């Protein structure tokens, strides 16, 4: 019987929903790995990650299912875990050290996509604010964090006199400014397969009851605050054939281009926004997307009609 250790970022004391979500992922994965006849145990990863991975190496699991999204809730440290798994030659699921680093650092990711001809919004460091064009809309984002951490409705701003106050205290190592694409938003999940990556049915994020003064974005409230207006009125839908052929083709091509450019493995999610002409702009590549029962990736696999055990089998057939 194969033996798997599920590793995950151990939530800190008093952790909020964005950290605690990983425990739902662990339970979901554990149940279905057992259904596949695999022996499973868990290991939470903390700021002692170097010692913890060294201990893991001594335990000699056949492979690791890597659900580590951050260390001490800092996405900046995410790639240290796959680096250590590489060091100890421990096979692991999901994306490699290189892919995780390149896609988590959003400014490097943006530059690589532009160089490869993949359409994505213009991006600027806070120190480059003089490059912003008067009258245009922009959004401020953290470079390293996922899960909408650090993003609020105030993150979107118009470039007009006084906008500089928005950037006060933001450093180039942790923040960047992006052209705001004021259109539709889609999540495109991709799953490894024996014949190559498969693009799953795209999900559209629909912003219900949003008036003109409220930016249509998935901010922290929309993702995690269940009692907020943003959470209640931000809805995932699968439009299916309601998407015209031109847009459907553009979404699929964007997702596959990102998969190949960053040598993605196992599973991933590409988030995009589109303008009024159905031009697709990639806004984020998530090399370790949430895989909890109510998450977007799992919803896409259900929409495609795949039992989750089949999905897991495809992921663990594409180990690093």
Backbone bond lengths (Angstrom), bond angles and torsions (degrees), N, CA, C in turn:
res aa  C-N    CA-C-N  psi(-1)  N-CA   C-N-CA  omega(-1)  CA-C   N-CA-C  phi
1 X - - - 1.467 - - 1.530 109.80 -
2 X 1.352 116.61 130.33 1.461 120.04 177.97 1.523 109.66 -69.64
3 X 1.326 114.23 148.56 1.463 120.88 -176.46 1.524 109.00 -120.95
4 X 1.336 115.87 126.55 1.465 121.36 -176.92 1.516 109.76 -123.76
5 X 1.336 115.46 138.61 1.456 121.56 170.32 1.523 108.19 -107.72
6 X 1.328 116.33 123.11 1.467 121.02 173.29 1.518 107.37 -87.58
7 X 1.323 116.73 118.03 1.462 120.05 176.27 1.522 108.77 -106.36
8 X 1.315 115.31 145.18 1.461 121.03 -175.05 1.521 108.77 -153.75
9 X 1.331 116.18 159.46 1.462 119.91 177.23 1.528 108.90 -74.93
10 X 1.327 116.41 115.99 1.462 122.10 -179.22 1.521 109.29 -65.54
11 X 1.351 118.43 118.88 1.467 119.11 179.97 1.528 111.61 -61.09
12 X 1.310 115.79 141.59 1.460 120.90 178.51 1.524 110.50 -74.79
13 X 1.320 116.18 163.11 1.456 120.62 175.83 1.531 109.20 -60.06
14 X 1.326 116.57 132.34 1.453 120.44 -178.58 1.513 113.84 75.85
15 X 1.332 118.03 18.17 1.462 122.07 -177.14 1.523 111.57 -61.22
16 X 1.337 115.49 147.09 1.457 121.85 176.99 1.528 110.23 -88.97
17 X 1.336 115.56 179.46 1.468 121.09 -172.98 1.519 113.02 -58.92
18 X 1.339 117.86 -33.73 1.466 118.95 -177.32 1.520 111.87 -65.52
19 X 1.341 118.21 -31.11 1.462 121.32 175.98 1.523 111.54 -81.94
20 X 1.336 117.09 -41.10 1.458 121.65 -174.83 1.518 112.54 -68.40
21 X 1.319 117.14 -21.27 1.462 121.27 -178.84 1.524 112.47 -55.73
22 X 1.322 116.82 -31.12 1.467 119.57 -177.51 1.520 111.73 -62.26
23 X 1.334 118.03 -27.74 1.462 120.55 179.66 1.529 110.90 -67.65
24 X 1.331 117.19 -34.61 1.463 120.49 174.07 1.521 110.76 -64.50
25 X 1.329 115.46 -37.85 1.462 119.45 178.17 1.529 110.99 -64.76
26 X 1.330 115.87 -43.98 1.460 120.26 179.92 1.525 110.84 -58.75
27 X 1.331 117.16 -48.67 1.462 121.27 -178.06 1.531 110.80 -62.08
28 X 1.329 116.17 -40.15 1.464 121.34 -179.38 1.525 110.90 -64.76
29 X 1.317 116.35 -47.52 1.465 121.03 -179.95 1.520 110.50 -64.99
30 X 1.323 116.40 -44.75 1.460 121.26 -177.63 1.535 110.93 -57.25
31 X 1.324 116.41 -48.41 1.466 120.85 -178.17 1.525 111.28 -57.68
32 X 1.307 116.87 -45.62 1.458 120.06 -174.25 1.528 112.52 -79.67
33 X 1.332 118.39 -27.47 1.461 119.43 172.00 1.527 110.08 -65.57
34 X 1.325 116.34 -41.04 1.471 120.19 176.41 1.531 109.98 -60.92
35 X 1.335 116.74 -39.57 1.464 120.66 177.65 1.527 111.62 -61.44
36 X 1.335 116.16 -26.45 1.470 120.91 177.77 1.532 112.21 -84.65
37 X 1.330 116.27 1.09 1.455 119.93 179.05 1.513 113.75 83.10
38 X 1.332 117.03 24.34 1.463 122.15 -178.87 1.527 109.15 -104.55
39 X 1.330 116.83 134.43 1.458 121.79 175.75 1.526 108.56 -76.91
40 X 1.341 116.64 130.04 1.465 120.73 -171.35 1.518 111.56 -128.00
41 X 1.335 116.66 139.96 1.453 121.57 166.94 1.520 108.46 -140.53
42 X 1.349 116.31 167.55 1.461 121.67 -173.23 1.523 111.69 -115.83
43 X 1.325 115.03 154.46 1.471 120.52 171.69 1.521 108.96 -147.38
44 X 1.326 116.70 116.37 1.456 121.06 175.28 1.524 110.45 -78.43
45 X 1.330 116.13 138.41 1.465 122.01 -178.45 1.529 109.27 -107.52
46 X 1.328 116.06 132.24 1.464 122.67 -176.58 1.530 109.67 -125.00
47 X 1.334 115.54 -162.64 1.469 119.12 177.10 1.534 111.63 -66.08
48 X 1.317 117.68 -10.47 1.473 122.90 175.03 1.522 110.83 -89.32
49 X 1.315 117.42 29.96 1.462 121.17 -169.30 1.526 113.56 -59.60
50 X 1.327 118.58 -32.19 1.464 119.24 -179.24 1.525 110.72 -65.05
51 X 1.322 116.45 -45.21 1.464 120.19 179.03 1.528 110.23 -69.85
52 X 1.323 116.86 -36.62 1.466 120.06 -177.30 1.524 112.04 -67.39
53 X 1.325 117.56 -38.09 1.465 119.82 177.66 1.528 110.30 -72.72
54 X 1.343 117.24 -33.89 1.468 120.15 175.31 1.530 110.57 -62.10
55 X 1.336 116.06 -41.07 1.474 120.31 176.76 1.524 110.66 -64.53
56 X 1.317 115.51 -40.36 1.457 120.50 179.05 1.526 110.99 -59.83
57 X 1.326 116.38 -40.64 1.470 120.29 179.67 1.522 111.31 -59.76
58 X 1.333 116.96 -36.87 1.466 121.01 179.36 1.529 111.48 -69.05
59 X 1.318 116.50 -26.43 1.469 120.34 -179.36 1.526 112.59 -76.97
60 X 1.322 116.68 -17.88 1.464 124.16 174.10 1.541 114.12 52.81
61 X 1.335 118.12 54.83 1.467 118.23 171.35 1.526 109.76 -67.26
62 X 1.325 116.77 155.61 1.468 119.30 177.37 1.524 111.06 -67.41
63 X 1.310 115.24 -33.92 1.462 119.33 174.04 1.522 109.07 -162.01
64 X 1.321 115.24 165.95 1.469 123.54 179.69 1.522 108.34 -115.55
65 X 1.341 116.26 137.05 1.462 119.86 168.32 1.526 105.87 -97.50
66 X 1.312 115.44 110.81 1.468 120.84 -171.43 1.526 111.84 -89.79
67 X 1.335 115.99 109.00 1.463 121.92 176.07 1.527 111.75 -113.90
68 X 1.318 117.54 18.38 1.464 120.71 -179.86 1.530 108.87 -74.55
69 X 1.329 116.49 115.88 1.459 122.87 -177.74 1.525 112.49 -101.77
70 X 1.322 116.13 -18.75 1.466 120.84 -177.67 1.522 107.74 -168.96
71 X 1.320 116.40 170.78 1.466 122.38 170.82 1.524 106.53 -121.79
72 X 1.329 116.39 122.92 1.472 120.00 -175.83 1.526 111.55 53.36
73 X 1.339 115.09 37.29 1.463 123.02 179.78 1.528 113.05 62.52
74 X 1.326 116.95 27.81 1.463 122.20 176.78 1.529 108.66 -115.28
75 X 1.337 115.88 106.69 1.450 120.01 179.78 1.513 113.12 -63.16
76 X 1.308 116.47 -20.72 1.468 122.58 -179.69 1.529 112.33 -59.97
77 X 1.343 116.85 -20.67 1.464 121.15 -176.45 1.521 112.58 -101.94
78 X 1.323 118.49 3.72 1.455 121.52 -171.12 1.527 113.82 -57.92
79 X 1.329 117.40 -35.89 1.465 119.94 -172.88 1.525 113.35 -79.01
80 X 1.352 117.62 -9.49 1.455 119.55 178.68 1.524 111.74 -64.20
81 X 1.334 116.50 -34.43 1.468 119.49 -177.41 1.529 111.69 -67.80
82 X 1.344 120.57 -52.20 1.467 117.81 175.36 1.527 112.96 -61.12
83 X 1.335 117.95 -29.09 1.471 119.74 176.17 1.529 110.51 -62.09
84 X 1.333 116.53 -43.06 1.463 120.50 179.98 1.527 111.57 -71.99
85 X 1.321 116.95 -35.71 1.466 119.37 175.48 1.527 109.95 -62.38
86 X 1.334 116.97 -40.00 1.463 120.57 174.06 1.523 111.29 -60.54
87 X 1.332 115.54 -45.00 1.465 121.28 -177.23 1.520 111.19 -56.35
88 X 1.338 115.94 -41.61 1.465 120.69 -177.21 1.536 112.45 -94.84
89 X 1.335 116.60 9.31 1.473 121.70 177.57 1.530 112.26 54.42
90 X 1.334 115.64 43.28 1.458 121.27 177.61 1.533 108.12 -98.04
91 X 1.327 119.17 117.94 1.472 120.37 178.00 1.534 110.32 -62.05
92 X 1.343 116.50 140.63 1.461 119.16 -178.37 1.517 111.21 -146.00
93 X 1.326 114.58 155.00 1.463 121.90 -178.05 1.522 110.97 -81.75
94 X 1.325 113.29 166.65 1.457 119.13 174.19 1.509 112.24 80.07
95 X 1.318 115.69 -152.08 1.456 119.78 -171.34 1.522 113.45 -94.09
96 X 1.320 113.57 156.45 1.461 121.92 -174.55 1.519 111.77 -74.46
97 X 1.315 115.10 169.24 1.466 122.04 174.62 1.523 110.57 -50.86
98 X 1.346 116.19 -50.52 1.462 120.20 -175.19 1.524 111.06 -63.80
99 X 1.331 116.00 -45.25 1.463 119.73 -178.24 1.524 111.74 -65.53
100 X 1.328 116.60 -42.32 1.469 120.55 178.85 1.523 110.71 -62.15
101 X 1.330 116.97 -45.30 1.464 119.92 -179.07 1.528 110.72 -62.12
102 X 1.333 116.87 -48.93 1.459 120.73 -173.83 1.524 112.92 -67.90
103 X 1.322 117.50 -35.12 1.470 119.21 -178.65 1.516 112.37 -85.49
104 X 1.338 117.98 -27.03 1.470 119.78 178.88 1.519 110.94 -74.49
105 X 1.331 117.64 -35.96 1.464 120.26 175.99 1.525 107.74 -80.06
106 X 1.321 116.15 101.59 1.459 120.64 -168.51 1.529 113.66 -69.18
107 X 1.322 118.25 -25.25 1.465 118.71 178.85 1.532 110.47 -76.63
108 X 1.322 117.76 -41.08 1.466 120.34 174.73 1.521 109.49 -62.51
109 X 1.324 116.23 -44.98 1.458 122.35 179.98 1.530 110.58 -57.87
110 X 1.324 116.48 -46.00 1.455 121.56 -179.72 1.525 111.55 -60.43
111 X 1.322 116.31 -45.93 1.471 120.33 -179.40 1.524 111.57 -64.18
112 X 1.337 116.77 -41.11 1.463 119.96 179.91 1.523 110.82 -64.46
113 X 1.331 116.79 -40.94 1.465 118.99 178.42 1.524 111.12 -63.74
114 X 1.324 117.28 -43.35 1.461 119.70 179.40 1.518 110.94 -60.57
115 X 1.330 116.83 -43.53 1.465 121.08 -179.78 1.529 112.08 -64.60
116 X 1.345 115.38 -27.28 1.468 120.10 -179.41 1.519 112.31 -92.21
117 X 1.331 117.15 -0.75 1.453 120.36 178.76 1.517 114.27 82.30
118 X 1.343 117.06 18.07 1.465 120.96 176.23 1.517 107.68 -91.28
119 X 1.317 116.86 122.31 1.457 121.44 -174.45 1.523 110.92 -66.42
120 X 1.320 116.53 127.39 1.467 121.40 174.19 1.527 108.41 -152.83
121 X 1.336 117.02 159.70 1.470 119.17 -174.08 1.532 112.38 -63.90
122 X 1.314 115.73 155.31 1.449 120.26 172.26 1.517 110.41 -60.57
123 X 1.337 116.01 144.26 1.465 120.50 -177.27 1.522 109.43 -133.30
124 X 1.341 115.36 141.89 1.462 122.05 -175.03 1.518 109.14 -141.48
125 X 1.324 116.32 145.49 1.453 120.75 172.90 1.533 108.97 -82.73
126 X 1.330 117.45 156.94 1.473 118.50 178.48 1.521 113.25 -53.22
127 X 1.330 117.15 -34.85 1.466 120.21 -179.91 1.525 112.48 -70.09
128 X 1.337 117.16 -11.49 1.474 121.80 179.30 1.525 111.68 -102.26
129 X 1.312 117.32 22.70 1.468 120.74 -174.15 1.526 113.01 -60.89
130 X 1.343 117.86 -21.17 1.461 119.83 178.39 1.522 112.14 -68.32
131 X 1.340 117.28 -12.93 1.456 121.20 178.54 1.530 112.10 -82.73
132 X 1.329 117.37 -11.54 1.463 120.51 -179.48 1.530 110.15 -69.56
133 X 1.318 115.56 143.69 1.462 120.77 -174.53 1.531 111.10 -98.97
134 X 1.317 117.04 127.33 1.479 120.30 179.36 1.529 111.29 -53.71
135 X 1.334 115.07 137.38 1.458 120.65 178.50 1.515 114.46 89.83
136 X 1.349 118.37 -13.28 1.456 121.16 179.35 1.531 110.92 -86.86
137 X 1.332 116.17 155.41 1.458 121.68 174.94 1.525 109.43 -97.14
138 X 1.338 114.30 143.57 1.458 121.21 179.40 1.527 109.72 -136.58
139 X 1.325 115.81 164.91 1.457 120.85 175.58 1.520 109.14 -133.21
140 X 1.320 116.19 136.70 1.464 122.71 178.40 1.521 108.46 -93.55
141 X 1.331 116.93 130.21 1.463 121.53 -178.22 1.525 110.69 -134.13
142 X 1.333 117.17 150.76 1.463 119.75 171.09 1.525 109.50 -74.44
143 X 1.318 117.30 143.63 1.466 121.42 -177.87 1.519 111.64 -69.86
144 X 1.334 118.26 -39.54 1.451 121.73 -168.27 1.519 115.25 -103.95
145 X 1.312 118.83 -19.42 1.465 119.63 -168.50 1.522 112.67 -90.45
146 X 1.349 114.97 147.19 1.453 122.25 174.55 1.528 109.05 -111.75
147 X 1.335 116.39 -175.18 1.463 120.64 176.27 1.516 113.60 65.72
148 X 1.338 117.26 23.48 1.478 123.03 179.46 1.521 113.14 63.56
149 X 1.325 117.00 15.85 1.461 119.63 177.12 1.527 109.50 -60.90
150 X 1.327 116.21 129.05 1.463 121.04 178.60 1.518 114.43 87.01
151 X 1.345 117.46 -0.18 1.461 120.20 -179.11 1.531 109.94 -108.01
152 X 1.338 115.92 126.73 1.465 122.49 177.33 1.522 108.12 -130.11
153 X 1.328 116.37 175.83 1.467 119.61 177.33 1.527 111.22 -61.47
154 X 1.328 116.84 -25.42 1.471 120.52 178.40 1.519 112.88 -75.40
155 X 1.334 116.83 -8.24 1.465 119.41 -179.79 1.523 111.95 -68.95
156 X 1.330 117.14 -23.83 1.463 121.37 178.09 1.525 108.40 -89.92
157 X 1.334 116.77 133.03 1.470 119.30 -178.08 1.520 110.96 -147.30
158 X 1.329 115.29 157.80 1.456 122.47 173.85 1.519 108.51 -92.56
159 X 1.306 115.66 139.72 1.466 119.66 176.58 1.537 108.50 -81.19
160 X 1.307 115.28 93.63 1.452 121.97 178.70 1.520 107.71 -143.92
161 X 1.314 118.67 166.74 1.467 119.87 -176.14 1.527 112.33 -48.87
162 X 1.329 114.86 130.99 1.454 120.95 179.98 1.521 114.13 97.17
163 X 1.367 117.31 -4.26 1.459 118.85 -177.83 1.529 112.12 -64.17
164 X 1.343 115.75 -20.86 1.466 119.40 -175.72 1.525 112.96 -59.09
165 X 1.326 116.90 -25.41 1.465 119.78 179.83 1.523 110.83 -62.17
166 X 1.335 117.12 -28.63 1.462 121.57 178.22 1.525 111.69 -62.54
167 X 1.319 116.14 -28.01 1.463 120.78 -172.72 1.522 112.76 -97.67
168 X 1.321 117.22 -1.47 1.457 120.63 -176.72 1.527 110.55 -60.79
169 X 1.307 115.58 127.12 1.461 121.36 177.21 1.515 114.76 84.68
170 X 1.336 117.84 -0.92 1.470 120.31 179.88 1.533 109.91 -89.96
171 X 1.328 116.73 126.52 1.459 119.89 -178.86 1.527 110.87 -102.24
172 X 1.333 115.32 158.60 1.457 121.48 -175.90 1.527 112.95 -68.64
173 X 1.312 118.20 -19.11 1.472 120.97 -177.54 1.521 112.60 -77.81
174 X 1.338 116.93 -21.04 1.467 119.16 -172.61 1.528 114.98 -127.77
175 X 1.335 118.05 -8.80 1.462 119.77 -175.98 1.525 110.83 -136.01
176 X 1.329 115.81 151.89 1.461 120.00 171.45 1.531 109.08 -146.68
177 X 1.306 115.22 166.29 1.467 122.93 -178.54 1.521 107.56 -116.32
178 X 1.311 116.45 136.39 1.466 120.84 -176.04 1.517 109.64 -126.92
179 X 1.338 117.05 143.47 1.461 120.08 170.46 1.528 108.39 -54.72
180 X 1.321 117.27 133.35 1.461 120.04 179.45 1.516 109.54 -90.11
181 X 1.325 115.56 117.74 1.467 121.46 178.02 1.524 107.30 -91.06
182 X 1.317 116.06 104.43 1.465 121.62 -172.19 1.531 109.32 -88.35
183 X 1.341 115.45 74.86 1.460 120.02 -178.35 1.511 111.58 -149.34
184 X 1.323 116.68 -148.43 1.459 122.19 -179.03 1.529 110.26 -80.25
185 X 1.339 115.43 156.82 1.465 119.91 178.43 1.528 109.21 -126.81
186 X 1.339 115.29 136.68 1.455 121.95 -179.65 1.530 110.39 -130.69
187 X 1.332 115.58 145.38 1.464 122.65 170.30 1.526 107.07 -109.88
188 X 1.328 116.46 126.55 1.460 120.71 -177.94 1.528 108.38 -119.10
189 X 1.318 116.50 111.25 1.459 121.62 179.98 1.528 110.00 -90.46
190 X 1.329 114.73 143.41 1.467 120.87 -179.22 1.522 108.27 -129.10
191 X 1.329 116.39 136.39 1.457 122.77 -176.15 1.518 109.73 -126.23
192 X 1.341 116.73 134.19 1.460 121.35 177.71 1.521 110.30 -65.40
193 X 1.320 116.51 151.20 1.457 121.88 176.71 1.510 110.18 -153.36
194 X 1.316 116.73 167.00 1.468 120.07 -176.94 1.519 112.24 -63.94
195 X 1.329 116.74 -23.55 1.462 120.57 178.32 1.527 112.45 -101.65
196 X 1.332 116.50 14.28 1.457 120.89 -179.71 1.519 111.36 110.96
197 X 1.322 117.17 -179.28 1.471 120.53 -177.24 1.521 111.53 -67.80
198 X 1.332 115.26 142.69 1.464 121.37 177.62 1.520 109.20 -115.06
199 X 1.315 116.25 126.85 1.466 121.43 175.87 1.524 108.04 -83.35
200 X 1.316 116.26 120.65 1.455 122.24 -178.81 1.538 109.98 -83.12
201 X 1.323 118.36 166.45 1.466 120.04 -179.17 1.528 111.90 -53.99
202 X 1.327 117.86 127.28 1.471 120.44 -178.35 1.524 111.31 -70.02
203 X 1.321 115.04 141.10 1.464 121.63 176.37 1.522 108.47 -103.10
204 X 1.323 116.20 136.42 1.461 120.40 174.20 1.514 109.09 -100.76
205 X 1.323 116.19 136.73 1.461 122.10 173.99 1.522 107.19 -91.92
206 X 1.327 115.56 114.96 1.471 121.38 -175.99 1.523 109.27 -103.36
207 X 1.317 115.72 127.12 1.458 122.14 -178.59 1.536 108.29 -99.00
208 X 1.324 115.36 100.28 1.461 122.33 -173.78 1.535 109.44 -88.85
209 X 1.322 116.71 139.77 1.474 122.26 173.93 1.535 113.34 62.39
210 X 1.326 118.05 18.69 1.463 121.03 176.55 1.525 108.31 -81.63
211 X 1.335 116.98 124.14 1.463 118.71 176.61 1.525 109.67 -85.83
212 X 1.320 115.74 177.19 1.470 120.50 -174.43 1.516 112.71 -63.57
213 X 1.329 117.78 -23.41 1.465 120.09 -177.95 1.512 114.20 -86.90
214 X 1.338 117.80 -2.70 1.467 120.70 -177.20 1.532 108.59 -111.93
215 X 1.325 118.84 116.93 1.465 119.72 -178.03 1.524 112.22 -63.85
216 X 1.321 115.66 137.71 1.467 121.51 -178.76 1.524 108.79 -86.94
217 X 1.323 114.52 83.32 1.457 121.57 -179.59 1.525 108.77 -137.62
218 X 1.333 115.33 159.15 1.461 120.21 172.79 1.523 107.08 -92.30
219 X 1.323 115.51 90.28 1.459 118.75 178.52 1.528 109.58 -89.70
220 X 1.320 116.86 -175.05 1.467 120.23 -175.60 1.526 111.51 -60.74
221 X 1.325 117.45 -40.04 1.465 120.12 179.31 1.528 111.08 -63.58
222 X 1.330 116.33 -43.78 1.459 120.37 -178.29 1.520 111.81 -61.73
223 X 1.313 116.43 -28.40 1.465 120.78 -176.67 1.522 112.98 -91.21
224 X 1.370 117.46 -32.33 1.460 118.49 -168.31 1.522 116.66 -129.56
225 X 1.322 119.41 -20.29 1.472 121.41 -176.08 1.527 109.32 -94.02
226 X 1.320 116.73 94.76 1.461 122.12 -170.79 1.527 113.45 -64.15
227 X 1.310 118.70 -20.87 1.463 121.94 -179.11 1.531 112.94 -93.50
228 X 1.304 117.06 -2.32 1.468 119.82 -173.46 1.532 111.76 -85.37
229 X 1.323 115.73 157.99 1.469 122.13 174.07 1.526 109.73 -56.82
230 X 1.327 115.10 -43.58 1.471 120.16 -175.19 1.529 111.33 -61.88
231 X 1.322 117.04 -44.00 1.468 121.03 -178.72 1.532 110.30 -65.58
232 X 1.315 116.21 -46.36 1.465 121.06 -175.55 1.525 111.39 -66.70
233 X 1.332 116.72 -32.92 1.464 120.79 -172.94 1.528 114.02 -105.34
234 X 1.318 117.12 12.53 1.460 121.40 173.89 1.521 107.09 -110.97
235 X 1.325 116.37 111.53 1.461 121.82 -167.13 1.529 110.97 -122.78
236 X 1.335 115.81 135.36 1.465 120.90 174.93 1.530 109.52 -89.45
237 X 1.331 116.37 128.28 1.456 121.31 176.71 1.523 110.02 -130.83
238 X 1.321 115.82 153.11 1.460 120.95 174.14 1.525 107.86 -110.32
239 X 1.332 117.16 99.15 1.470 120.48 -173.01 1.519 114.59 -72.67
240 X 1.343 117.77 -18.21 1.457 120.93 176.20 1.508 113.22 54.73
241 X 1.321 116.37 -125.12 1.466 121.66 -176.24 1.519 113.60 -71.27
242 X 1.327 117.38 -5.45 1.463 119.80 177.12 1.534 111.33 -72.62
243 X 1.337 116.17 -15.68 1.470 119.90 175.55 1.528 107.83 -81.75
244 X 1.328 117.25 128.96 1.462 118.99 179.95 1.534 110.70 -67.52
245 X 1.309 116.26 158.69 1.467 121.53 -173.69 1.521 112.57 -60.29
246 X 1.325 116.41 -37.12 1.467 120.68 -179.71 1.526 110.49 -62.44
247 X 1.326 116.49 -47.15 1.459 120.46 -179.47 1.527 110.45 -68.58
248 X 1.332 117.33 -42.63 1.466 120.49 179.33 1.524 111.30 -57.81
249 X 1.315 116.06 -41.67 1.471 120.39 178.24 1.517 111.07 -65.79
250 X 1.328 117.08 -43.24 1.468 120.88 179.79 1.520 111.89 -62.70
251 X 1.349 117.14 -40.27 1.470 121.06 179.31 1.533 110.24 -63.97
252 X 1.315 116.09 -46.33 1.471 120.13 -178.52 1.522 111.09 -64.44
253 X 1.316 116.87 -44.46 1.470 120.45 -178.96 1.522 111.14 -64.00
254 X 1.331 117.35 -38.99 1.464 120.48 178.99 1.524 110.47 -63.25
255 X 1.337 117.06 -45.13 1.464 120.67 -178.70 1.520 111.41 -64.06
256 X 1.325 117.36 -44.96 1.468 120.65 -179.08 1.530 111.25 -67.84
257 X 1.324 116.82 -37.05 1.475 119.74 178.14 1.521 110.74 -62.21
258 X 1.334 116.76 -40.97 1.466 120.87 177.94 1.528 110.39 -66.37
259 X 1.321 117.02 -43.73 1.471 121.20 179.27 1.529 110.38 -55.55
260 X 1.328 116.79 -47.95 1.466 120.15 -176.14 1.526 111.87 -74.17
261 X 1.338 117.89 -39.44 1.465 120.26 -179.11 1.519 111.41 -60.22
262 X 1.333 117.08 -41.81 1.465 120.74 -175.24 1.530 113.02 -100.46
263 X 1.346 116.08 11.61 1.478 121.60 176.92 1.528 110.81 50.52
264 X 1.336 115.95 49.57 1.454 120.63 -177.23 1.530 110.81 -71.59
265 X 1.328 115.51 155.21 1.462 121.21 -177.80 1.525 110.24 -138.86
266 X 1.319 115.61 154.37 1.459 120.60 172.95 1.511 113.03 75.01
267 X 1.324 115.47 -79.76 1.460 120.68 -177.96 1.524 108.83 -159.54
268 X 1.323 115.17 154.16 1.467 120.72 -179.69 1.514 108.17 -163.53
269 X 1.333 115.44 168.73 1.454 121.11 175.41 1.515 109.25 -135.80
270 X 1.314 116.04 134.15 1.460 122.19 178.38 1.523 107.65 -112.52
271 X 1.325 116.49 123.13 1.467 121.72 -179.65 1.522 108.88 -102.93
272 X 1.318 115.77 132.74 1.463 120.12 -176.94 1.518 110.10 -135.57
273 X 1.324 115.12 161.20 1.461 122.08 167.98 1.528 107.09 -125.62
274 X 1.318 116.13 152.70 1.460 120.26 -179.62 1.520 109.72 -124.61
275 X 1.334 115.50 151.41 1.460 119.61 177.04 1.530 109.81 -96.23
276 X 1.300 116.90 -173.04 1.469 121.61 -174.78 1.522 112.47 -67.40
277 X 1.335 117.61 -16.13 1.465 121.69 178.30 1.526 112.51 -100.12
278 X 1.339 115.99 13.90 1.467 122.43 -179.55 1.528 113.10 64.59
279 X 1.326 116.89 20.92 1.456 119.51 170.46 1.523 108.61 -71.77
280 X 1.327 117.06 135.79 1.455 122.31 -175.82 1.526 109.85 -100.02
281 X 1.330 115.70 131.15 1.464 122.47 176.60 1.533 108.07 -120.37
282 X 1.308 117.20 117.56 1.466 120.60 178.19 1.521 108.61 -74.88
283 X 1.327 117.23 122.74 1.464 120.03 -179.09 1.529 112.31 -105.48
284 X 1.339 117.77 -18.04 1.462 119.01 178.96 1.519 110.03 -165.26
285 X 1.330 115.74 143.63 1.459 122.19 171.24 1.514 106.75 -117.74
286 X 1.325 116.19 120.06 1.462 120.60 -178.19 1.518 108.41 -105.93
287 X 1.326 115.07 106.14 1.457 121.16 -178.68 1.513 113.66 -79.71
288 X 1.319 117.35 -9.64 1.474 120.96 175.49 1.530 108.50 -138.59
289 X 1.361 116.79 63.29 1.468 119.22 -174.77 1.522 111.67 -64.89
290 X 1.317 115.41 155.11 1.456 121.46 175.86 1.531 109.36 -54.96
291 X 1.328 115.69 133.63 1.465 121.09 -177.48 1.524 110.08 -124.96
292 X 1.345 115.11 29.80 1.465 121.02 176.70 1.531 109.25 -77.32
293 X 1.335 118.07 163.16 1.464 120.75 -175.38 1.525 114.04 -57.25
294 X 1.351 117.88 -31.20 1.462 120.04 -178.23 1.525 112.82 -102.36
295 X 1.327 116.72 10.56 1.464 120.95 -178.80 1.524 112.01 -80.56
296 X 1.317 115.38 165.60 1.452 121.60 -176.46 1.512 114.25 -64.33
297 X 1.341 117.10 -38.77 1.460 119.17 -178.49 1.525 110.80 -64.47
298 X 1.339 116.68 -47.67 1.465 120.40 -179.81 1.532 110.32 -63.90
299 X 1.332 116.98 -38.01 1.464 120.14 177.45 1.527 110.64 -59.98
300 X 1.333 116.85 -38.78 1.473 120.43 179.70 1.525 111.20 -67.92
301 X 1.335 117.44 -38.00 1.473 119.51 178.14 1.525 110.48 -65.82
302 X 1.338 116.89 -37.18 1.472 120.20 177.24 1.524 110.00 -66.09
303 X 1.334 116.29 -41.59 1.462 120.14 179.26 1.525 110.59 -61.63
304 X 1.339 116.15 -33.43 1.467 120.90 178.27 1.529 112.05 -78.31
305 X 1.339 117.04 -11.02 1.453 120.94 177.27 1.515 115.29 87.42
306 X 1.359 116.49 20.48 1.464 119.57 -177.22 1.525 111.78 -96.45
307 X 1.350 118.20 127.35 1.466 119.54 169.89 1.521 109.17 -61.05
308 X 1.334 117.07 145.32 1.459 118.82 -174.38 1.524 112.26 -66.93
309 X 1.319 118.00 -27.22 1.475 118.81 175.58 1.530 110.22 -63.24
310 X 1.329 117.53 -36.64 1.465 120.17 177.00 1.524 110.95 -66.07
311 X 1.329 115.51 -39.72 1.471 120.14 178.20 1.529 110.05 -61.51
312 X 1.331 116.63 -47.18 1.460 120.32 179.29 1.514 111.49 -61.47
313 X 1.330 116.62 -40.74 1.457 119.27 -179.71 1.533 110.82 -61.27
314 X 1.322 116.97 -38.11 1.468 120.66 178.08 1.525 111.19 -68.85
315 X 1.330 116.74 -35.84 1.470 119.97 178.73 1.514 110.79 -67.73
316 X 1.339 117.50 -45.98 1.464 119.62 -175.95 1.525 112.21 -80.69
317 X 1.331 116.55 -4.62 1.469 119.74 171.13 1.526 110.61 -86.38
318 X 1.321 117.06 -0.87 1.466 122.26 -177.15 1.530 110.05 -127.59
319 X 1.340 115.97 44.32 1.469 121.51 -177.23 1.518 111.44 -70.75
320 X 1.325 115.18 156.85 1.464 121.77 170.44 1.531 108.63 -80.43
